[in-house]
Amino acid sequence: MNPKLDVARLSALQGESSWRDSFLQWLERLYASPKLYSLSLTNPLTRWVTRRRTQKLFDLMAGFVHTQVMLGCIRLNLFKMLHQAPADLKQIAQRVNMPEPVLQRLLLSAVSLGLLEYRSLSRFGLGPLGVPLATHDGIAAMIEHNHLLYADMQDPLGFLSNAWQGSMAAYWPYAHDAQAATRAAHDKFSRYSDLMAASQGFVVQEILSSYYFDEHQCVLDVGAGKGRFACDLAVHAPHLQVQLFDLPPVLALAKNNVEQRGMSERMNFHPGSFLHDELPLGADLITLVRVAHDHPDEVVKQLLQKIHAALPLGGALLLAEPMAQTLSESFKGPTQSDAYFHFYLLAMGAGRLRTPEEIMQLMAEAGFTQIEHLPNAMPIHAQLIVGRKSKCLPL
């Protein structure tokens, strides 16, 4: 069975029925009417709405096939191959050693999804959605990694009843084992650290382009992984001294990465577990990059309290990770990214996707003030929240 899981705070959705509820119930009855469906198809002004809604429902049904088309192209290295030069079916078949009739079905499917596109002389080239897959290894790494999630979810109801026992949970040992640093094999830490480093590029870009680091002197990155963010931050802000805190086997990998990038003089390493150990002192900014959503509320509360205690007066916490759609945003329509992260984190362990409001409340309960939800260009990668430790002395 699953461990005890947190329940999201949805109190804002509760209460007496509103005019919006009545309107949505009326709209639901319209959607369910066969007569309205027939009429909407005969009216040019409404036909596009019905077609669009039908196409979206079909896309949901076909979503798994779409991901497998993408994965198949990645495993055949098609995106990188066609990024070098377009090629026709025969040329591609010879390179990937696959029969032309079945390969053509993969290529045509990729064209229909915008991953590939037709070029002159019956050739195939990269489509607009295929270019990032050819140029950013982190995206391809996450798509390849997702086969663990899809395997766990073959039986969705069985998964919901026992999500913590699948392949994804085994991939992330620290998410469900407080003693993982002493029990898990070293290669498990290496593989997930490699994945995190490869997939972190877009998140790092959002942070560095959205937060002003000049006012800080020393940064402690908690859950530093292989040090991808720490190294990029050190290049971005040369005046900073950077500290890294993570489990001992993970931090050993970070040291090697930092040495290879020639930044050892700028970095201090502090092995430990924030579940059991206090955080090192000395930093006026502490960063949490894709860490909080891996853990249940109780663990996050303890971690935020430790961060607050480790900061000097006026110090700041910068938290960056994917976040759930807010109540006000839900009125604008659904977002499919939330569904992915809800299930990914369930399969991974006991963490969950939180709204910015929930995270800000947890930070306030830990003692942080002046808590801001920072705007950033691409919130699907991560959203940013900063909170400060008050300069006021305790009474």
Phi, psi and omega in degrees: 000160178292153171291173176295121185252151178287155174246130181297148180278109182243027184300331181293342180269350183271175178116192183289153178298141183246175177299329180294320177300316180296319180295318181293324177294321176296317180295322178298319179295323177296315180300327184277355185277117176299326181294316179296321179300314180296317180296322182295330180283337180270347182259119181300334182284335182248347184301321183295328179294313180295318178297317181296317180294321178294319180295321180295321178294320177296320179298322176296316180296322185269004187304319181295319178298319179300316180294325180288328173298314179298316180295319178299318178296322179294316182292335175270000179063029185294322184294314178292322179299311183281344173292330178287318178189143175299156180211156178269176185302314183297316180297317181294317181300321179293322182288324184261356178057056179224142179302140184300318183300318181282324178297322180300323179295322176295316182295317179294323177295319179295324176297317182296336180265000180082008178282322175237170175210159180285142173236175181295161178061035177059032180261163175246139174229180181287136170273174183300329179273348178275337182299312178300328180288338177274335188250347181236103184296334182295325179294313179298323180296320179290322178296317177296319181294330185294348179297335176294317179295316182294324177296319179295330188262014179303323174248095188300321181288322175296322177298315181296330180280339186208049187293338190277000185249011185266191183294325180295318180298322179291334181289328183246079187297325184292337185289342182223012180220107182296339180253025185300326183298333181259343185253325186283148178294148184300325183294335177293320178291324181294316185290319181284332176292321176298317180296315180299318180295318182293325186266004188268353187304313182293323179295315179301317180299319178297319181293310185293333180268357186240347184234141182267111186265355188297334183282352183258156179248326183217134182240134173251119178263110181270128188076050192286343182061222181278006176086018180300310180294317182301317181292315179295324177295319180297324177288319182293321183232084187298342182281347187280142163264137188238133176246144179239134179231125177194177178300146184309313181293331177287318182293333175297322176292322179297320180300316179297318180295317180296319179297319179296330179269003175068035184241019185301326182291338182269352190243142170238135186250133182230092179289142179167178177239127180289351174286330187238335188249155173282156179276149179294152179266169172114341181268139175263359172219129175244135182246141174235104183250110180054050180242310188300320185290351176279353191228156178289168184305317184298319178292318180297320178300314179297318180296315180297324176294320178294320178296316179300318180293327184281341183276149172283169175302131182086354179291166187229151171247130175245116181249130181223126177188166173298143182228156184284160176296136178281167180300316181294324179289329182295335178292338181278346181133166183286158173234126185285340181295328179299317181300318179299309185291326177302314183281326178298314182290328175295317179293330184286321183173230186250011178282180177199160177278124182248153173283160174304323180296320179296317180294318179297324177294318178297321178293320179296319179296333178277354176111000181283148178234176181048050183276125183236142170263105187281137174288143175214161193290324187228077185294345178295330178284315179188151169246157189239135175228134178237139176224152184242152172274123186303144176278353180288136177285145179297146180287000000 
